[in-house]
């Protein structure tokens, strides 16, 4: 199921992973899942990458439902600019970052 999809007006590539690591956004995805093994998993990460290979977002899938979703935007220099984090039954949290990729204080 790896392939291209359209989200908004940009073409993206969708790939699948076992999990993510790290505390800083964007999270790092680890252990790619080959398409043939995807049907044998109850939980996995569905990740979206732009044409430049930057992670634009991911969904943590648990038994067919999205448990956690991240969406990322980047500054022109490649540093993260904005992250939207949505968890089941919680409000979406938006975090802004400066051009060095450091979180900005909430207003």
Buried (B, 14 or more C-beta within 10 A) or exposed (E): EEEEEEEEEEEBBBBBBBEBEEEEBBBEBEEEBEEEEBEEEEEBBBBBBBEEEBBBBBBBBEEEEBEBBBBBBBBEEEEBBBBBBBBEEEEEEEBBBEEEBEEEEEE
